Amino acid sequence: MRVVAKIGTSSITDDRGAINVAMVQSLCAQVAQLRSQHHEVLVVTSGAVAGGVAALGLSQRPTDTSTLQALAAAGQSRLMGHYNAALETHGLIGAQVLLVPNDFIDRAQYLHARNTMLRLLELGCIPVINENDAIASDEIRFGDNDRIAALVAHSVDADVLVLLTDTDGLFTADPTTDASATLIDHVSASDELMTVRAGASSTARGSGGMASKLAAARIASWSGVRTVIARASRPDVLHGAMTGASGVGTTFAAHGRSLTARKLWIAFAAQPTGRVTIDDGARSVLVNRGVSLLHAGVVEVRGGFAAGDVVEIADVSGAVVARGLVRVDERQAAAAAGKKSSELADDIPAELVHRDDLIVY
C-alpha cells in the first residue's frame, strides 16, 4: 500500500514550540515498520515556523509575513535534520520536498512534482514534504499542511491518508467543552461531508485544526483515498490506520467520484473571494447537466473578485451548490447579471464560469 502520513505542528512540537525530537523518532520508527512490510510512505510535516520561533528564542509566534517566512527558513533546516537523523537509524534516506500551490494548479508543475515524489519512492527514499513557507505569501499559499497532504495523496495515487493530530479523531462536539462528546469512528462516502463544520486550531503553534482536517478528508475522499484522523501519540497509529484497525481515530471512506487535481483545488483548497447567487433554472442545469454557468442565470454578485478568482455559487436559499473560476471581475459580473449572451458586450465571455473550471457539489 501507499500511505501519506501528515503530522501537525501541535504534535511535532512541544509546549515551548521546540521540535519534539521524541515524536519525530516515533513517527520515523513507524515509517520504518511499514517500509519493512513493503509499503511506501510519504510524510507531510508541519513545524518549520514553530521550530524557527524556538531556535531564535522568541517568546511568541509573530504575525507579519516577512518574519514568519524568515522563521520558516531557520526552522525548516532544523526540522529536516531531525527527520534525517531519525530515519538514518533505520537505514532510510529522507528527501526534502517543499511545495507551493502552483505545483498543483499548473499542469506542468503538477507533473514535475508528481514525478519527483514517485521517483523518490522508486529510489527507496522517504519524501518529507512541507509547504515552502519561506517564499509563500499570504495571498498564494495553502495555509495549512492538511490540504497539502490531501493533494499529495491524490497526486501519488495513495491508498490511505493519515492525518495525525492531538485529538483522537472527529467528535460529535468539542470534547474539551462538552463531556457528552463521543468519537465518530466512521464517515461513509454517502454522508454529507460538505456540511460538516468544526473548529480551528486549538493551539497558537499551528495553523490548522479540525476544520482543515475535514477539508482535507473531503479532498481525499473525492480523490478515492481513504482518510483517517487519529492521535499522533497513539502507539502504532500508522499501522492501525493503514489496516483499518478498530478504534483508531475517525475513518472517512473513499468516494466513488474522482476529480482532477485542478478541480480538487477549486472545490476544496482555494479560498473563495466572492459569491454568485443563481436562480433555480441555472441551479437545475448546473446540477443535472454539468454545463457552464452563463450570466443569464445570475441574480446577485458579491465580493471584490478578479477574473481567475474562485467564487462560491449559491442558490436563492443561500446554499452553496458549486465553486468555480470566474472569467470576469466583480464589476463586469454584476453588470452582466441576468443578461442573455446576445446582450453582452463584445469583451465579456458568454460563460461566467466555464464548465472545465466548475465543480458542482
C-alpha positions as CSV (number, residue, x, y, z in Angstrom):
1,M,0.0,0.0,0.0
2,R,1.0,3.6,-0.4
3,V,0.5,5.8,2.6
4,V,0.6,9.6,3.1
5,A,1.1,10.5,6.8
6,K,0.7,14.1,7.9
7,I,1.7,15.3,11.3
8,G,0.7,18.7,12.6
9,T,2.6,21.4,14.5
10,S,0.8,20.7,17.7
11,S,2.1,17.2,17.6
12,I,5.5,17.7,16.2
13,T,6.5,20.5,18.7
14,D,6.3,20.8,22.4
15,D,4.6,23.5,24.5
16,R,7.5,25.9,24.1
17,G,7.3,25.5,20.3
18,A,10.6,23.5,20.1
19,I,10.6,20.4,17.8
20,N,9.6,17.3,19.7
21,V,12.5,15.0,18.8
22,A,10.9,12.0,20.5
23,M,7.8,12.4,18.3
24,V,9.9,12.6,15.2
25,Q,11.7,9.5,16.2
26,S,8.5,7.7,17.0
27,L,7.0,8.6,13.6
28,C,10.1,7.6,11.7
29,A,10.2,4.2,13.6
30,Q,6.6,3.6,12.4
31,V,7.5,4.6,8.9
32,A,10.4,2.1,9.0
33,Q,8.0,-0.6,10.3
34,L,5.7,0.0,7.3
35,R,8.6,0.0,4.9
36,S,9.8,-3.3,6.3
37,Q,6.4,-4.7,5.3
38,H,6.9,-3.4,1.8
39,H,4.6,-0.4,2.0
40,E,5.5,3.0,0.6
41,V,5.3,6.1,2.9
42,L,5.4,9.8,2.3
43,V,5.5,12.1,5.3
44,V,3.9,15.6,5.3
45,T,5.2,17.5,8.2
46,S,4.5,20.9,9.9
47,G,6.7,22.6,12.4
48,A,9.1,24.8,10.4
49,V,7.8,28.1,11.7
50,A,7.4,26.9,15.2
51,G,10.9,25.4,15.1
52,G,12.2,28.7,14.0
53,V,10.5,30.5,16.8
54,A,12.2,28.2,19.3
55,A,15.6,28.3,17.6
56,L,15.7,32.1,17.7
57,G,14.4,32.2,21.3
58,L,11.3,34.3,20.6
59,S,8.7,34.4,23.3
60,Q,5.7,34.1,20.9
61,R,4.9,33.5,17.3
62,P,5.0,36.7,15.2
63,T,2.2,37.5,12.8
64,D,3.8,39.5,10.0
65,T,4.6,37.6,6.8
66,S,8.3,38.5,6.4
67,T,9.2,37.4,9.9
68,L,7.2,34.2,9.5
69,Q,9.0,33.4,6.2
70,A,12.4,34.0,7.9
71,L,11.4,31.8,10.8
72,A,10.4,29.1,8.4
73,A,13.7,29.2,6.7
74,A,15.5,28.9,10.1
75,G,13.2,26.2,11.3
76,Q,12.9,24.0,8.2
77,S,16.6,23.0,8.1
78,R,16.5,22.1,11.8
79,L,13.2,20.1,11.3
80,M,14.7,18.2,8.3
81,G,17.9,17.5,10.3
82,H,15.8,15.7,13.0
83,Y,14.0,13.6,10.3
84,N,17.2,12.7,8.6
85,A,18.8,11.6,11.8
86,A,15.8,9.5,12.9
87,L,15.4,7.9,9.5
88,E,19.1,7.0,9.3
89,T,18.9,4.9,12.4
90,H,16.6,2.6,10.4
91,G,18.7,2.7,7.3
92,L,16.3,5.0,5.5
93,I,17.0,8.2,3.5
94,G,14.9,11.2,3.9
95,A,14.3,13.6,1.0
96,Q,13.0,17.1,1.5
97,V,10.2,18.2,-0.8
98,L,8.9,21.8,-0.5
99,L,5.7,22.6,-2.3
100,V,3.7,25.7,-3.2
101,P,0.1,25.9,-4.6
102,N,1.2,26.4,-8.2
103,D,2.6,22.9,-8.0
104,F,-0.9,21.6,-8.1
105,I,-2.6,24.3,-10.2
106,D,-0.2,24.5,-13.1
107,R,-0.3,21.3,-15.1
108,A,3.4,21.2,-15.9
109,Q,4.4,21.9,-12.3
110,Y,1.9,19.3,-11.1
111,L,3.5,16.6,-13.3
112,H,7.0,17.7,-12.2
113,A,6.1,17.4,-8.5
114,R,4.3,14.1,-9.0
115,N,7.2,12.6,-11.0
116,T,9.7,13.7,-8.4
117,M,7.8,12.2,-5.5
118,L,7.2,8.9,-7.4
119,R,10.9,8.7,-8.4
120,L,11.9,9.2,-4.8
121,L,9.7,6.3,-3.8
122,E,11.3,4.2,-6.5
123,L,14.7,5.0,-5.2
124,G,13.7,3.9,-1.7
125,C,13.6,7.4,-0.1
126,I,11.1,8.8,2.3
127,P,9.8,12.0,0.9
128,V,9.4,14.5,3.7
129,I,7.1,17.2,2.5
130,N,6.2,20.7,3.7
131,E,4.9,23.9,2.3
132,N,7.6,26.3,1.2
133,D,6.7,28.8,3.8
134,A,10.0,30.7,3.3
135,I,8.7,32.1,-0.1
136,A,4.9,31.6,0.1
137,S,2.9,34.8,0.6
138,D,-0.4,35.1,2.4
139,E,-2.1,35.5,-1.0
140,I,-0.6,32.4,-2.6
141,R,-0.2,29.7,0.0
142,F,-2.1,26.6,1.3
143,G,-2.4,27.9,4.8
144,D,-2.0,24.5,6.4
145,N,-0.5,21.2,5.6
146,D,-3.7,19.2,5.8
147,R,-4.7,20.3,2.3
148,I,-1.2,19.7,1.0
149,A,-1.3,16.1,2.4
150,A,-4.7,15.5,0.7
151,L,-3.5,16.9,-2.7
152,V,-0.3,14.9,-2.4
153,A,-2.3,11.7,-1.7
154,H,-4.3,12.4,-4.9
155,S,-1.1,13.2,-6.9
156,V,0.7,9.9,-6.0
157,D,-2.4,7.7,-6.0
158,A,-2.2,6.9,-2.3
159,D,-4.3,4.2,-0.8
160,V,-4.7,5.9,2.6
161,L,-4.1,9.3,4.1
162,V,-3.4,9.5,7.8
163,L,-3.8,12.9,9.5
164,L,-2.0,12.8,12.8
165,T,-3.1,15.4,15.4
166,D,-3.5,16.0,19.1
167,T,-7.0,14.5,19.3
168,D,-8.4,11.0,18.9
169,G,-10.4,12.0,15.8
170,L,-13.7,13.7,14.9
171,F,-16.2,14.0,17.8
172,T,-19.9,14.8,17.9
173,A,-19.0,18.0,19.8
174,D,-15.9,19.7,21.2
175,P,-14.6,17.2,23.8
176,T,-12.8,19.9,25.7
177,T,-16.1,21.7,26.5
178,D,-18.7,19.0,26.2
179,A,-18.4,16.0,28.4
180,S,-21.0,14.1,26.4
181,A,-19.0,14.3,23.1
182,T,-18.3,10.9,21.6
183,L,-15.9,9.8,18.9
184,I,-17.2,9.3,15.4
185,D,-15.3,6.2,14.2
186,H,-16.6,6.1,10.6
187,V,-17.9,8.6,8.0
188,S,-19.3,6.9,4.9
189,A,-18.8,8.2,1.4
190,S,-22.5,8.9,1.2
191,D,-22.5,11.2,4.2
192,E,-22.9,14.9,3.7
193,L,-19.2,15.7,4.2
194,M,-19.6,19.2,2.7
195,T,-21.9,20.3,5.5
196,V,-19.6,19.3,8.4
197,R,-18.2,22.2,10.4
198,A,-15.5,22.2,13.1
199,G,-13.2,24.5,15.0
200,A,-9.9,26.0,14.1
201,S,-6.6,25.1,15.7
202,S,-6.7,24.8,19.5
203,T,-3.1,25.9,19.9
204,A,-1.1,29.0,19.0
205,R,1.6,27.0,17.3
206,G,-0.4,25.5,14.5
207,S,-2.4,26.9,11.6
208,G,-4.9,24.0,11.0
209,G,-7.3,22.4,13.4
210,M,-10.2,20.0,12.9
211,A,-11.8,22.3,10.2
212,S,-8.8,22.0,7.9
213,K,-8.6,18.2,8.5
214,L,-12.2,17.8,7.5
215,A,-11.5,19.8,4.4
216,A,-8.5,17.5,3.7
217,A,-10.7,14.5,4.3
218,R,-13.2,15.8,1.7
219,I,-10.4,16.3,-0.8
220,A,-9.0,12.8,-0.3
221,S,-12.4,11.2,-0.3
222,W,-13.3,12.8,-3.6
223,S,-9.9,11.5,-4.9
224,G,-10.8,8.0,-4.0
225,V,-8.4,7.9,-1.0
226,R,-9.5,6.6,2.4
227,T,-8.6,9.0,5.2
228,V,-8.0,8.5,8.9
229,I,-7.8,11.3,11.5
230,A,-6.1,10.0,14.6
231,R,-4.0,10.9,17.6
232,A,-0.3,11.2,16.8
233,S,0.8,9.8,20.2
234,R,-1.2,6.6,19.9
235,P,1.1,3.5,19.7
236,D,1.5,2.1,16.2
237,V,-1.1,4.6,14.9
238,L,0.2,4.4,11.3
239,H,-0.1,0.6,11.1
240,G,-3.5,0.7,12.7
241,A,-4.8,3.4,10.4
242,M,-3.5,1.7,7.3
243,T,-5.0,-1.6,8.2
244,G,-8.3,-0.1,9.4
245,A,-8.0,-1.4,12.9
246,S,-10.9,-0.8,15.2
247,G,-10.8,2.2,17.5
248,V,-8.0,4.1,15.6
249,G,-9.4,7.5,15.0
250,T,-12.1,8.6,12.5
251,T,-12.1,6.9,9.1
252,F,-13.5,8.7,6.0
253,A,-14.4,6.3,3.3
254,A,-13.3,6.9,-0.2
255,H,-15.8,8.5,-2.6
256,G,-16.7,6.8,-5.9
257,R,-16.3,10.2,-7.6
258,S,-12.7,11.1,-8.7
259,L,-11.7,14.7,-9.6
260,T,-8.6,16.1,-11.3
261,A,-6.1,18.0,-9.1
262,R,-7.2,21.3,-10.6
263,K,-10.9,20.7,-9.7
264,L,-9.9,19.4,-6.3
265,W,-8.1,22.7,-5.7
266,I,-11.2,24.7,-6.9
267,A,-13.6,22.6,-4.9
268,F,-11.8,22.5,-1.5
269,A,-8.4,24.1,-1.3
270,A,-8.7,27.5,-2.8
271,Q,-10.0,30.4,-0.8
272,P,-13.2,31.9,-2.4
273,T,-13.1,35.7,-2.8
274,G,-16.7,36.2,-3.6
275,R,-20.2,34.7,-4.1
276,V,-22.5,34.5,-7.1
277,T,-26.2,33.7,-6.4
278,I,-28.1,32.0,-9.2
279,D,-31.8,31.4,-10.0
280,D,-33.5,28.0,-9.8
281,G,-33.2,27.4,-13.5
282,A,-29.5,27.9,-13.5
283,R,-29.1,25.7,-10.5
284,S,-31.0,22.9,-12.2
285,V,-28.9,22.9,-15.3
286,L,-25.6,23.1,-13.3
287,V,-26.6,20.2,-11.1
288,N,-28.3,18.0,-13.6
289,R,-26.4,18.7,-16.9
290,G,-22.9,19.8,-15.9
291,V,-22.9,22.8,-18.2
292,S,-21.1,26.2,-17.9
293,L,-22.6,29.0,-15.8
294,L,-24.0,31.7,-18.0
295,H,-24.6,35.3,-16.9
296,A,-28.3,34.9,-17.6
297,G,-28.8,32.8,-14.5
298,V,-27.1,35.1,-12.1
299,V,-29.3,37.2,-9.7
300,E,-26.7,38.6,-7.4
301,V,-22.9,39.2,-7.2
302,R,-20.9,39.8,-4.0
303,G,-17.2,40.2,-3.2
304,G,-14.4,42.1,-4.8
305,F,-13.1,39.2,-7.0
306,A,-11.0,39.5,-10.2
307,A,-11.0,37.3,-13.3
308,G,-9.5,34.0,-12.5
309,D,-10.5,34.0,-8.8
310,V,-12.5,31.2,-7.1
311,V,-16.1,32.1,-6.1
312,E,-18.9,30.2,-4.4
313,I,-22.0,29.7,-6.4
314,A,-25.2,29.6,-4.2
315,D,-28.9,29.2,-4.9
316,V,-31.5,31.7,-3.8
317,S,-31.8,29.9,-0.5
318,G,-28.2,30.6,0.3
319,A,-27.0,27.0,-0.1
320,V,-23.6,26.7,-1.8
321,V,-24.1,24.3,-4.8
322,A,-20.8,24.8,-6.6
323,R,-17.5,26.6,-6.9
324,G,-15.7,27.9,-9.9
325,L,-13.1,30.2,-11.5
326,V,-14.8,33.3,-12.9
327,R,-13.8,34.7,-16.3
328,V,-14.6,38.3,-15.4
329,D,-14.2,40.6,-12.4
330,E,-16.9,41.5,-9.9
331,R,-17.8,44.8,-11.6
332,Q,-18.2,43.1,-15.0
333,A,-20.1,40.2,-13.5
334,A,-22.6,42.5,-11.7
335,A,-23.2,44.5,-14.9
336,A,-23.8,41.3,-16.9
337,A,-26.0,39.6,-14.3
338,G,-29.3,38.3,-15.8
339,K,-28.4,39.2,-19.4
340,K,-28.6,36.8,-22.3
341,S,-25.4,36.1,-24.2
342,S,-26.7,38.2,-27.1
343,E,-27.0,41.2,-24.8
344,L,-23.4,41.1,-23.5
345,A,-20.6,43.5,-24.5
346,D,-18.1,42.1,-27.0
347,D,-15.4,41.9,-24.4
348,I,-17.5,39.8,-22.0
349,P,-17.3,36.0,-22.5
350,A,-20.6,34.2,-22.6
351,E,-19.7,32.0,-19.6
352,L,-19.2,33.5,-16.2
353,V,-17.7,30.1,-15.2
354,H,-16.7,27.6,-17.8
355,R,-17.6,24.0,-17.1
356,D,-13.9,23.0,-17.1
357,D,-13.4,25.4,-14.2
358,L,-16.6,24.4,-12.3
359,I,-17.2,21.8,-9.6
360,V,-20.7,21.1,-8.6
361,Y,-21.2,19.6,-5.1
